[in-house]
Amino acid sequence: MTYVITSPCIDVQDQSCVEVCPVDCIHFEEGEDRMLYIDPEECIDCGACEPACPVTAIFTEDDVPNEESVFTELNAQWFQDKATVRAKVNEIAPPA
C-alpha cells in the first residue's frame, strides 16, 4: 500500500508533505505541474505526509475516496508519462 495525493492539492502545492517525507518520494516540476505526486515505488508507507498536508489531500491507497480514485492511477502514471497526467489534471480542474 502507498499514499496518494488527490485533487485538493491542485493549485496549492504547499510542500509541507515534501519537507517531512523521509525518502523524498513526493515530486513535481515547478512551473509545469499544478499538484504534487507520490511515487508508489519509493513510498515506504510511513504516513508522515498525511498529517502535514494542510488541505487533507493525502490518503492511504485503501482510503482514497471513491470520487478521487482516479488520482491513485495518476500519481503512479506521472512517473512514466507526465504530459498525459498534466492533461488529465487540467480536464479534472480546468486552469483559471
Secondary structure, DSSP 4 states (H G I P E B T S, - for coil): --EEE-GGGTTT---HHHHH-TT--EE--TTT-SS-EE-TTT-----SHHHH-TT--EEEGGG--GGGTHHHHHHHHTTT-HHHHHHHHHHHS---
